């Protein structure tokens, strides 16, 4: 006796997905199960979960020789989300479940008791299924809300294999089971962070506003306790809220990282703050089997804050150079490559020297120590940082009453208007902020007068600026003009942008 069945699933490479069709051929012969199509260890082990689940649910599985093929066969398959599709294909081969319509994808991990368990990455898997032309998706009950964030996809939650088979047309009356629940989403205390809490350091507040208005990268240098971290934590609050598509990207990256699923999209830009002991894999992404995104990818459409930046290994920091230019990260492993979005704002903070007291009169570091300390930040990396500002320690007599301080609400209004002016200027392009505009397009479509460029060209001639640095300085000048409601940059804007470009004493 022979039978044939198939089911649809998806595989991920980064956030991009590939449709995977699972074919099962059951024939007479000695009992054996063969899984082909480059299955990873978790997929190979699915044979035990599948046959145990079918037996526990009181269903019928083939008893002879079974071959399970995962196509395309040249694509490596990793993860436990293939379990449900493999089990349904087996049940179709034995005639329990009717043939598929080719438009229903199946995702979920099987327990030995037949219940369905949620898997990491349900949201990007659901998006990949929709992109592959699927119109219906069957997932574990605990993953239904997360998968429902994808528009145009009918999501059906099932607590067990038997319930999933019934949803697909099997003539079954499955007994009620307790669904496996997802880990609870941690409740984070919401704290209002206001720029008005920052004492003094008006230049640093101005630089933070410019960074938010133009999506520019920023570095702050100052002694301990000067307020660098306080400023950094207030940057997401003055950034524009995420669009629906951006929020989907952020939620997909969090899901792929194994974070508990969310039932709604969060429009607040993400804020990633890795410790300076972070490895290259934790910052960029990687891992064995399924390639996971790192902190740089999870900061997409938000902020990547590296406190005590010179304490990070130089080789790890230099890995950020490519994503800062391209806006993507491609992680290569022996089993394949995965590409993640990485369009983030880099925010660096550093002490002025190893002891942190340079400039205060109490520094004990030799000049060579200071040079070696900042030498951990390579020139090519700093060349990609648009703004560099000194954050001074607050002294007695600073404004402690709050009079004249800029509030978050004030900054949001100014940033929103500046972003709107930039968006109107860039309406025919794919960019919405001046910090994203490539230099060649900027020089070709928004040329500045030769007199305005003269100080930048002199800095280029004497080696104070690179060509990349010149382009970035011009972009900052355009952002400053947008904040001042000027039609184009003035000499003052160019001078301020150049001063901020070269503003860090090493």
N, C-alpha and C positions, 0 to 999 in steps of 0.2 A: 504494500500500500504506500502510495506517495502523495504528497501534498505540497503546495507552494503558497507562501504568504509574503507580504511586504508591508512596510510601514515607513513613515517619513520622520526624519529628525534633522538636526543641524549640528554643525561643528564650528567652533570659533577659532579665529586667528587674530588675536587682539580683540578689537570690537567688531571686526568684519566677520561675517558668517558665510558658511558654505552649506548648501543643502546636502543632506546625507540620506540615501535610501537604504533601508535594511531589508535584505532578501533572505528568505528562509526556504530551504528545500529539504523536505523530510522524505526519506525512502526506507525501504526494508533493509535489514542487515543487522549486524551487531550494534547494540546501543553505544552511540558515541556522538559527541557534539564538537564540531570544528568551527571556529570563528576565524574568518579571513578578512582581509582588507586593512592591514596595518593596525590592529587593535593594540592599545596600550594595556598595561597590567590591570587597571580597573575594569576595562572592557572585557578582557579575558576572564576575569573573575565573575562577570555578570552571568555566566552559564549556571553557576551554583545558586545565585540569588534568584534567577529566573525559574529554574525547575522547582526550587523550594517554595517560591511564592505561588506558582501554579498549583502545586499539591496542597498547600495550606488553604487556598481559596476553593478547593474542591473542583478544579477545572481539569481538562484533559490535555496532556502534552504528548507529542509524538514519542514513540517508544523505540524507534529504530535509529538509523543513522541520520543525523541532522547537520546540515551545513548552513552557517549564518554568514552572509556576505555583506560587508559594509562598503557601499559605493559612494563616491569614487574610491577605488581600491588604492590609489596612489597617495591619498591624503591620510596622514596619521590621525588616529582617533584616540582621544584621551578623555577621562572623566566618567562619572557614574550616571550622567543624565541620559545616556543611551539605553539604560535598563528598561524603561517602560516601552519604548519603541521595539526593542528586541523581543520582549515578552509578548506584545501584541502580535508581532509578525509570526511568532511561534504559534500563537493561538489561531491565527488565520490559516496557518499551514495545517493545523489539525481540525479546521472547520468550526471552531467555537465562535470566532468573530468573523462576520462577513467581510468580503474584500473591501479595500480602502478606496476612497474617492480621489486620492492624490493631492488633496488640499488640506489635510489635517495633520499637523505635526504633533509629536508626542515627546514630552520631556519629564523626567523624574527618576529618582533612585528607588530601588525596591529593597525593602527589608525582608528578612527570611519569613516573616509572618504575612507577607503579601501587602502590607501597607506601603504607601508612597511617601517618600521623604523629600523635602526640598533640597535643591542643589544651588551652590554658589553660581552666580552669573545668569540667573533666570531672566532678568530684564534684557541684557544684550542677546541672549539666546532667543527670546521672543521677538526682538527687533530683527534678528537675522532670519527668523522664520517668516515674518511678514515680508521682508525684502526678497525672500526666495519664492514668494507667490502663495504662501499658505494663507488661508482665510479663517482657519479654526485651529485652536491650540488646546491640548489636554495636558494639565499640569497637576502636581500634588495640591491638595486643598490649601496648604500653607503658602503656596506660591501664587495663588490666583490673583490676589490684589496687586502684587508686584507686576505680573505679566499683563494685567489689565491697563497699565499705564501706556501701553502701545496702542495707538489708534488704528482702527480698521481691522482688528483681530478679535474674533469671538473666542473668549477664554472660558474653558470648562474646568472646574476643579474637581478632583476625585480623591477620596481618602485611601483607596486601595486599588489593586489590579482588577479585582472583580467589578468594582464600580466603573473603572475606566472602560472595561470591556462592554459593560451594559450601555455606557454613553455612546459607544461605537456600533451599537446594533446587536450585540449578543443577547440571546433570549435567556436572560438571567434575572434573578431577584436576589441580589447580594444582601447579606445580612449587614446591619449597621455596625460600623467599627469606629473606634476613637481615632480621629485623624492625628497624624504626627504634626505638632505645632512647631513653628519656627521660633528661634531664639527671640526673646523680647527685644524691641528696639530700646537702647538705653535712653533714658530721659535726661537730657542735658538742661541744666539750669540756664534759663535765658537771662543774660545780663546785658543791660543797655550800656554800650561803650560809647562815650561822647568825646569828641575832640576837645570840648571845653574842659575836660579833666587834665589836659596837658598844660603844665605851667611853663611859661617862657618858650624859648626855641621857636620863635615865629618863622624863622627861615626853614626849619625842618617841617613845620606844618604846611608852609607854602609848597615845599617840594613834594610832600605827600599828596597835596591837592593836584599838583601838576601831573604826578604819576597816575593818579586815578583818572584824570581828565583825558589823558592820552594813551593809557595802557603802557606806560614807560617803566623800565626797570630802575630800581633805586637802591643805593647803598648808603647806610648811615654809619658814621664812625663817631664814637664818643666814649667817655669814661663810664664805668659801671654806675648804674643808678641815674643816668642822665635822662632816661625815658625812651630809649630806642625800641624796646619791646612794647611799651605802651602805645607808641605811635604805630608800630606794625600791626597790632591787634585791632586798630581802628580803621585800617585801610579797607577791609571788606565792607564795612558799614557805609562808606562813601562811594563805593563802586555801583554802577547801574545794576539792577536786578537781572537775573538770567532770563533769557528767552526760553520758551518751552523746549525747543530743540537742544539748547545748551544744558538745560536742567536734565533732559533725558540722557545726554552724554555723561554728565556728572553722576547721575544715579546709576547708570550702567557700569561705570568704572568702580563705584563703591560696591555694587553687587558682585562684580567679578573679583573684587578683593576679598569677598567673604563677609562683608558687613551685613547685619540683619536687614531684611527687605523693608522698604518704605511703602506705605499705602498711598502717598501723594508726593508730588514733585516739590523739592525745596528750591526756591528761587534765589536764595542767598548764595553769593559766590563762595566757593570752598576756600578753606584756609588750612594749608598743610604746613606743619611745623616740626620737621624731623630733628632728632637729636644729632649733635655733631659726631657721634660715634656711628652714624648710619653707613651701611655698606653700599657698594655700587648697585647691588641687586635691589636693596630696599629703596634706593632713590630713583633708579631708572626702571627697574622691573626685571623679571626673569623667573627663575625657579625650574625645578625638574617637572616633567610632565606638562601640566597646564601652565602656560606662561602668564604670570600675574602682573598687573600694572604696579609701578612704584609710586613714590610720593610725587614725583614730577608729573606723572600722568594724572594722578588723582587731583592735582591742583589745576587741571584744565579749566579755563574760564574763571579762574580765581587767582589766589596768591600762594606762592611757594616762599616761605620765610625761613631763611637759614641764619639762625642766631649764632653768634660766635663763629662767623664764617671761616676765619683763618684756622680754626681748630679742626675743620673737616679735612680729610685726606685730599691732597691736591689732585690726585688721579680721579677721585670721585667728583670733585667740583668741575673738573675739565670735561666730564661726560655731559655736562649741561650745555656745552657750547653748541652742539649740533641742534638739539631741540629749540634753543633760543632763536636760532635762525630759521628753521623749517617749520616749527610748530607741531612736529610729530616725533615720536620715538619708535624706532624699529629695533626689536630685540631678536637677535639671531641665536638659535640653539641648533643642536644636531638634528632634532626632529622637525625643524622648520623655523619660520620667522613669524613674529606677531607685531603689528603696528598699532600704536595707541596715539590718540591726540595728546598734545602737550603745549597748548597755547596758554601759557600762564604768565603772570607777572612775577619776576624774581625780585625778592626783597632781601637784601643782605644787611647784617648788622655786625659790627666788629668793634673791639676796643682799640684805642690808638697805639697800643704797645702790649707786650706780654703782661706787664704788671697793671695795665689799664689806667695809669696816672699821667701819661704824657700830656703836657699842656696844662697841668694843674699845679706844677711846681714841686710835686712829690715823686716824680718818676725816677726810678733807679736803673732803668734799662739803658744800655749803651746804644749808640746809633746803629751799630751793626746788628744788634738784637732786633731793633725795630724794623730794619730793612728785611731781615730774615723772616720776621713775623708776617709782614705784609707780602713777602715774596711767595707765600703759600697760595696767594690769590694770583693766578697767572695773568699776564698782560692780555692774552686773547680773551679771557673771561671778562676782565674788567672793561675791555673795549666794547663789550656788548651791554654794559650797564649805562643807561642814558644819564642818570642823575646821581651825583655824589655830594653828600651834605654832611656837615659837622653838627653833631648834637652835643651842646654844652651842658654841663651840670648846672642845675638851678641854684642860684645864689640868693642870699637874703635880700629882700626888697623886691623879689619877683612878684608879679601880679597874682596874689592869692585870693582876691575877692571875686574873680571871674569877670571883671569889667573889661570889655573890649576883646575877650577871647572868642575865637571862631568856634562855633558849635558844629556838630555833625550835620544838623539840618541846613545851616548856611552852606557848608561844603557840598552837600548833596545837590542843592539848588544850582550852585555854580558849576559843578561837574556835569550835571544833567544838561545844562545849557551849552556847555563847551562840547560835549559829545554830540548834541544835536547839530551844532554848527559843522562839526567835522563830518557827520553822517550826510549832511546836505552836500558838502563839498565832494564826498566820495560816493555819491548815490549810484553812480554807474559802475562801481567796482565791487569786489567781494569784501572790502575792508570797511570797518565802521569807526576806527580810531586811528589817530595819526601814528601811534607807535607801531602799527602793523604794516604801514605803507613801505614797500621796498624802495631803496634809494634810486634805482634807475627810473622808476615811474615818477617819483617825486621830482627829480631833476628835469624830466621831460614835460610833465604836466603842470607843475607848480614851481617854475623857476623863480629864484629871487634875484633882485637887482645886484649888479656887480659890486656896488658900494657896500651892500649889506654882507656880501660874501667875503669881502676883503680881509677882515680879521680872521675868519675861518681858514682862508687860503694861506695866510701868513702862518697860522698855527700848523697847517698841513706841511708847509715848506720846512719849518724848523723842527718837525717831528713831534710836536705836542699833540697832534691829531692824526689819526689814520683816515683813509677815505671812508671807512665804515663809521668812524667817529664823527666825521663831518656830516654825513647823512643823518646820523642820529641827533646831532645838535640842531640841525635844521628842523627835524620833526618836533623836537622839544620847543623850538621857537614858534612853530605853527600852533602847538597846543597852548602856549602862553598867550598868543594872539587871540585864540578862541576864548580863553578865560577872561581876557580884557575886552571882548567884543570888538576886536580890531579886524578889518577885512583881510589883512596880511601881516606878517611879522615886521616889526620896526627895528631900528638899530638897537633900541633898548632891549627888545626881546632876544635878539641874537646875542647881545652881550651877556645878558643874564643866563641864557642857555649855555654859552661857552664857559662862564664862570662855574656853573654847576657841573659841567662836564669835567672840569679840572679841579674840583673843589676839595679833594681829600689830601691832606698832608700825610705822607707816609714816613 
